[in-house]
Amino acid sequence: MLKSFRGVMAGGGRYVLAVVIILAFGLVGVPALENFGGSSAIQVGSQSVSSRDLELELRSQIARVQQENPNVTREQALAGGIGQNAIQTLVVRALIEDEAERLGLTAPPSVLQDYIRQLDALKDPETGEFDERRLGLVLQSQGLSVQGFRDLLQAELLRQQIVEALTGTPPSSEDLTRYLLLRQIEERDVAYALIPAEAASREPTEEEIEAAYQENIDRYQSPEYRTLTVLEITEEDANEGIELSEDELQQLYNARQGQLSAAETRTVRQVVVPRARVDRLEGVAEDASLEEIAEAAGVEVSRLADQTRGDFINSDVAEAIFSAETDTRIGPVENGFGVTYAEVTAINTREAPSFEDLREELEADLRSEIAEERLIELVEAVESARDEGAALAEAAEAVGLEARTVGPLDRQLFTQFGAIADVPSALGQTAFTLEEGEESSSVRLENGYGFVTVEAVTPPAPLPLTEVRDQVVSGVKADAASGAAAEIKAQLQAALGSGEDFAAAVTGLGGEVTTATLTPAAADAAPREVAQSGFSLNIGEVETVTPQSADGIYALTVSSVRFPGSQAIQQAAPVVAQQFGQQVGGELNEAFLQALEEQTQIKQNPRQISRALGQDEG
């Protein structure tokens, strides 16, 4: 399904931008996409989720819970599993974003700009036009920069292109909907009887068991087993012995000064006048105060605290504000949607975090960087040794590691004794693509890399009859019962063809007729095998089934089918059609995400996750 879906999206479908509902997140607590440095808490394919992303998502989910129940504390929410839910939410988002990137989906700036202007939450309620002031208030209340908001919106648009392609399933067809509804209300009158059949109940002889075993010997085979030499090079191996000097940490801190340096922010009072109201300012004095301008235009004076230059959408407005002195009125400045008047009330310098403030993060990042380099060096050293003719165990020893011999094990990584072998699944799967004596290249594992050599292959072989006797006996009995059922069915059909009714025909075979009315809500009105078969027969059709807990063969027929209250289904049909379509879309979406998750490497950093989940909410 995933492959076919990608095929569609690689064609014309990739340019179709689906309708998006970013306000489904309520613009409340949606994680800003800025990553202020630091190791990823979660790595999903090429997508990184920072501890800050996780912290903000957690806060958002806790806030939604507390809206429903204000008495729930952060600790109670975490104990209830909200932390794992936040992680899963971000993993799903990242999976879809990773796939969107792989498909080459884009959301051009013009599309983002148009979409922002169409959001009802950002429109003036009186004019119905986009209100930049409202956008500024939303960004400020959510702690989002303009670029962060754009990144967030673009990611959401791309996610929705994929999700809408799956969940935007149309309602089910009229015929299918009617069938589904009728099946819920139908009533079936059935007649059935248990007919004695010695062949279906007797125990097979030893000769029959031996003959069945030999005839079906291919069914009773042991799996192919393989003995392997495996080498795992883990992140723990690479981390071992890493010592960080103060000079190295200081160098990393200095290298990040461009990102961490103190930034100037400004607190601003502003009035944004929509273009439709600019003409109301014709009589306003040039030196009018912001309050006078706001009153004339019928808008409000807003206050934006600690704004950076990048927080302003319009570059002309940003330039005017950041080149002005305090307590000086600015404007009018054209902003693309009208004009802006402003006044800088304070100029602030945001202090950069100190070396000690970032020590823990710097140590983690530097350790991770060195470990990754060491990991690659170890892999390359093993490959180099093998290129020179060393066996895998010798190559491992040359770099200070130890290879293991495991097995014999089967394709499902079970040993001959039924235990689960201690082998990463990726290495086990690779091993069964190799020939005996063949070695793999490096294989990416969840926590590092691995190599595998197939030392020996034990081909499938027949299992002794003593080990599979129960299976053989069950097979013989099932075949005998199936043959008896087919013979009884043929006899009944012949009797009915000669003019006998069902009751007379089964009585002649030693059975006694019982009648029952089957409905979806009362399928237990007859034995399970009868009920299951009864719902699939046409009127007058005869069937025989083998019971699991009774001696003999059930014979049955359906005499009539009714649909009481069928006229009422017309009213329910549109709703059912929509619900069924949504259900199909939901199942497609779930299957798609599962396929993505199975093929995408997902790594979690326990330290960063604990840091995010353990931070105080304030």
Protein Blocks (a to p, Z undefined) as FASTA:
>chain_A
ZZmmmmmmmmmmlmpccdddfklnoogoiacfbdeedadfbdghjbccdfklmmmmmmmm
mmmmmmmmmmbcfklmmmnopmmmmmmmmmmmmmmmmmmmmnopacdfklmmmmmmmpmk
lpcfklopacfklmmmmmmmnopafklmmmmmmmmmmmmmmmmmmmmpccddfklmmmmm
mmmmgccdddddddddfklmmccdfklmmmmmmmmmmmmccddddddddddddfklmmgo
pacdfklmmmmmmmmmmmmpccdddddddddddfklmmmmmmpcfkbcfklmmmmnopac
dddehiafklpmblklmmmmmmccehiaedjddehjaccddddfbdcddddddfklmmmm
mmmmmmmmmmmmmmmmmmmmmmmmmmnopafklmmmmnopacddedjddfkopafkopac
dddfklmmmmmmccehiacdddddfklccddddfbdcddddddfklmmmmmmmmmmmmmm
mmmmmmmmmmmmmmmmnopafklmmmmnopacddddddfklmmlpcfklmmmmmmccehi
acddddfkbgcjdddddfbdcdehklmmmmmmmmmmmmmmmmmmmmmmmmmmmmmmmmpc
cdddfklmmmmmmpcfZZ
